[in-house]
Amino acid sequence: MLLLRRRVFSALLLTLSIWVMSPAAQAEGRSPEAMVAAANPLAVEAGVEMLRAGGSAVDAAIAVQLVLGLVEPQSSGIGGGAFLLHYGAEGGAIQAYDGRETAPMAAGPDLFLDEQGQAMDFWEAVVGGRSVGTPGLLRMLELAHETHGKLPWGALFAPAIRLAEEGFAISPRLAGQIAADEYLQTDPTARAYFYTAEGAPKPAGTPLRNPDYAESLRRIAEGGANAFYSGAIAADIVAKVQGAENPGLLSEADLTAYEAKERTALCGSYRAYEVCGMSPPTSGGVAVLQIMGMLENFELSGLAPDGAEAVHLLTEASRLAFADRNAYLADSDFVAVPLERLLDPTYLRQRAALIQRDAVMDKAEPGRLPQRGALAPEVDTPSTSHLVVVDAAGNAVSMTSSVESAFGSRLMVRGFLLNNQLTDFSFLPEIDGKEVANRVEPGKRPRSSMSPTLVFDPEGAFHIAAGSPGGARIIGYTVNALLGMLEWDLDPQEAVARAHAANLNGPTLLEAGSALEALEDELQALGHETRVTGMTSGLHVIRRGADGLEGGADPRREGIVAQP
């Protein structure tokens, strides 16, 4: 017992010491060989531990993610899904792994319609079992590990199991989100874990142990992903979903049948660089490439990075990309997505020609392409997590993972939270008699905005791994960081810290508390409807330069960069 107490104290002391480090010490790192950047110091340390043991970038990413599910459960975890891009230094192959959740086979287009056939209130749909899709994270990680892992699968679970058993200190961000959440107490298991016996949210620094999560991980470490997708864990997940006050349709058959998929990465040129992203069912890869493809038609390097002209061009290009995204992007296994046309340089030049330097366009319309669906409204719920790893052999991983909104469906089982990813589908299956591309269908994967990205230099060598959480704003956050590095020669830390502007084909969003607030009058004179708002990205970036690797971690969250 004394040894256990000492271990708990040591883990808490490590956690608390990290929170009081200076921002520069937390965020920026340099290494000639290997590096990890992620949203929590304890998760980063787990990745570094794997690299020190001779593990690959995928090995480290798995260890990081398993700890994130413990210390940052509001953002991602084994009850959710992810997209992963992998670059293999030997041979230069880029592989894209899809671990997106799927709709239950019993789900249909009316999943989120009320008795009158109208779209449900968003939060009525989110909280409970109705919103839970078949988790895909573990199947995807196992698929990537089969090809790219060097260490044994079970060894990658050791740091997370150790922390779950010995305890860690609740971080300031997790504490703040527990205190702010209106729905987390509705689940008795989550209430017992995140709140005191009196019902008060547990504050930052509170020791937290999760033996249930440790036991779940131990089973998966020994039995592989099958231990999650069948047997006792799967049965408990289904019982939780179907027994919730707002019951869902997930079945054990859905879990057993789930398959992670290897997709084709989407790549396009930007200036002398090659930019690669994830293909559908996420819209992120397409939208990032579209925005940058349009902006390539303008000279940006001579503009002030945070000036009105640069913000105007960026947000107008984003407006056009989101018009196409909302009309055409969905799960390409169910919908014919015109990817080649959407990314055709000639088409992007035509779209860029719609951008005027001295005026805002009217609300952007999607391009006239085949397979256009009806435009449907959506709710933007910023959440999610992003990690990047480069190993000593030069292999790189850029991975975005999520349970969708903060704390997902608010259902907790066996030490982890279940996602609410099904609310990323359009609630309305058709509008004005026309089908919505992102409507609910059995076995379909909801559209995402996750944008893991890899960039290669003019010689074809690995240059940047990047990405961010943040709901639909992920796309803009990622582009913002890439432009900072590629156009204005910012280092990774400067690029992830720069102020955000975004447009989802509506108001132009300017980050509250940033220098961009001063641009409101100038942008409004161009015709922008502006909205100053919090824009809590969580960008993590690794860039290979002449002197080795440089990393950046977003100061808006709690991430760090570290190396073995």
ZISUL-V967583 format. One record per pair of residues at least 6 apart in sequence whose ideal C-beta (glycine too) atoms are under 6 Angstrom apart, sorted by the first residue. I is the first residue (numbers start at 1). J is the second residue. Records with the same first field share a line. If there is no record, write none. Layout:
I->J + J
This chain:
7->166
8->166 + 167
11->166 + 167 + 168
12->169 + 207
15->168 + 169
16->169
18->41
23->555
26->560
27->493 + 553 + 555
28->493
29->551 + 561 + 563
30->550
31->548 + 549 + 563
32->548
33->392
34->51 + 390 + 391 + 392 + 563 + 564
35->390 + 542 + 549 + 551 + 563
36->44 + 47 + 48 + 60 + 389 + 562
37->388 + 540 + 542 + 551 + 553 + 561
38->44 + 64 + 387 + 559
39->72 + 385 + 538 + 557 + 559
40->71 + 72 + 558
41->560
42->67 + 71
43->64 + 67 + 68
44->560 + 562
46->63 + 64 + 67 + 159
47->60 + 63 + 64
48->562 + 564
49->159
50->59 + 60 + 63
51->60 + 391 + 564
52->564
55->150 + 151
56->148 + 150 + 391 + 395
57->389 + 391 + 395 + 396 + 397
58->144 + 145 + 148 + 149 + 397
59->149 + 150 + 151 + 156
60->389
61->389 + 397 + 399
62->141 + 156
63->156 + 159
64->387
66->160
67->159 + 160
68->76 + 385
69->77 + 78
70->160 + 163 + 164 + 213
71->168
73->417
74->177 + 406 + 407
75->383 + 384 + 385
76->385 + 401 + 402 + 403
77->403 + 416 + 417
78->137 + 138 + 416
79->135 + 416 + 417 + 418 + 419
80->135 + 137 + 402 + 403 + 419
81->99 + 100 + 101 + 136 + 137
82->99 + 137 + 140 + 399 + 401
83->278 + 282 + 400 + 450 + 452
84->97 + 144 + 399
85->96 + 398 + 452 + 454
86->95 + 397
87->94 + 396 + 454 + 462
88->395
89->393 + 394 + 395
94->265 + 276
96->263 + 265 + 278
97->140 + 144 + 262
98->261 + 263
99->136 + 137 + 140 + 260
100->136 + 281 + 445
101->133 + 134 + 136 + 419 + 421
102->133 + 134 + 443 + 445
103->440 + 444
104->249 + 250 + 254
105->254 + 442 + 443
106->249
107->249 + 440 + 442
109->429 + 439 + 440
111->440
112->120 + 125 + 427
114->120
119->427 + 428
122->379
125->131 + 423
126->420 + 423
127->183 + 410
128->244 + 245 + 246
129->241 + 244 + 247 + 248
130->246 + 248
131->409 + 420 + 422 + 423
132->241 + 248 + 250 + 409 + 418
133->421 + 422
134->254 + 255 + 258
136->260
138->225 + 228
139->225 + 258 + 260
140->260
142->225
143->260
154->221
157->217 + 221
160->217
161->214 + 217 + 218
164->210 + 213 + 214
165->214
167->207 + 209
169->205
170->202 + 204 + 206 + 208
171->558
172->204
173->558
175->203 + 204
177->406
178->194 + 201
179->201
183->410
184->190 + 194 + 407 + 410
185->191
186->410
187->410 + 411 + 412
189->412
190->412
195->201
210->415
212->414 + 415
213->415 + 416
216->414 + 415
219->227
220->227 + 228
229->255 + 256
230->256
233->414
234->252 + 255
236->413 + 414
237->413
238->250 + 252
240->411 + 413
241->248 + 250
244->411
263->279
264->279
265->276
266->277 + 279 + 285
267->274 + 276
268->275 + 289 + 343
270->292 + 296
272->458
273->455
274->456
275->455
276->454
277->285 + 288 + 453
278->284 + 285 + 452
279->285
280->332 + 337
281->331 + 445 + 447
282->448 + 450
283->325 + 329 + 447 + 449
284->449 + 450 + 451 + 475
286->342
287->321 + 325 + 475
288->451 + 475 + 478 + 479
289->343
290->321
291->317 + 318 + 321 + 479
293->348
294->317 + 348 + 351 + 352
295->317
297->349 + 352
298->313
300->487
301->487
303->309 + 310
305->488
306->499 + 515
308->519 + 522 + 523
311->501
312->526
315->501 + 503 + 508
316->355
318->476 + 503
319->364 + 503 + 505
320->351 + 364
322->504 + 505
323->364 + 365 + 366 + 505
324->342 + 366 + 367
326->375
327->366 + 372 + 373 + 375
328->337
329->447
330->437 + 438 + 447
331->444 + 445
334->441 + 444
335->437
336->371
338->369 + 370 + 371
341->347 + 369
354->361
359->526 + 527
360->526 + 527 + 528
364->505
373->436 + 437
374->431 + 434 + 436
376->426 + 428 + 436
380->471 + 472
381->405 + 471
382->470 + 471
383->405 + 406
384->402 + 469
385->401 + 469
386->400 + 467 + 468 + 469 + 538 + 540
387->399
388->398 + 465 + 540 + 542
389->397
390->396 + 542 + 549
396->462 + 465
398->452 + 454 + 465 + 467
399->452
400->450 + 452 + 467
403->417 + 419
404->419 + 420 + 421
405->420
407->417
408->417 + 418 + 419 + 420
409->418 + 420
411->418
421->446
424->446
425->438 + 440 + 446
426->436 + 438 + 439
429->439
438->447
449->472 + 474 + 475
451->467 + 474 + 475 + 478
452->467
453->466 + 467 + 478
454->465
455->463 + 464
456->463
457->463
462->544
463->544
464->543
465->542
466->481 + 541
467->478
468->474 + 477 + 478 + 537 + 538 + 539
469->538
470->477 + 537
472->504
473->502
476->502
477->537 + 539
480->500
481->495 + 496 + 539
484->490 + 495 + 498
485->495
491->550
492->541 + 543 + 550 + 551 + 552
493->552
496->539 + 541 + 552 + 554
497->555
499->511 + 514 + 515 + 516
500->511 + 535
501->510 + 516
502->509
507->529 + 531
508->528 + 530
509->531 + 533
510->516 + 530 + 532
511->535
512->532 + 533 + 534
517->532
520->530
523->530
524->530
536->556
537->554 + 556
538->554 + 557
539->554
540->553 + 559
541->552
542->549 + 551
543->550
551->561
553->559 + 560 + 561
